[in-house]
Amino acid sequence: MSQSTPPVGGLVRSYQVLATVLGFNLIFVIYAAVAQRATDPTSWWNRNEDLIFTIDQVHGLLFMALLVIIAVLASRYHWRPSMTISTMLLATVPVLSFWGERRASRRLTSGEVSQEIPGN
């Protein structure tokens, strides 16, 4: 049995960076939503409602890109459906999203998942 080299590529790095950025952004988005409802109308959170709305929209677009990257990684490296679905679901939970990213990254960089089939 030959030992395979772990994948190190732009797609894996893109996944790591985007997942980390979205993890922090998710915490901000949820905190902002709670702060807008819990504070008076003159608070910073309510005075900058348009800025927060824009950040929310960008977060949604970036999250869709993250799901596409996860799907491509799952296809390319032959993830089990349970790994793919759990990685996508963990990305929706604040704080757990960081653990989900580390779990997937460790599997990718350690070679625990099947390597890409040449020609695909």
JOCORQUI-V416272 format. One record per pair of residues at least 12 apart in sequence whose C-alpha atoms are under 6 Angstrom apart, sorted by the first residue. I is the first residue (numbers start at 1). GAP is how many residues later the second one is. Records with the same first field share a line. If there is no record, write none. Layout:
I = GAP / GAP
This chain:
6 = 103 / 104 / 105
7 = 102
23 = 74
27 = 67
76 = 40
77 = 37 / 38 / 39
78 = 36
87 = 13
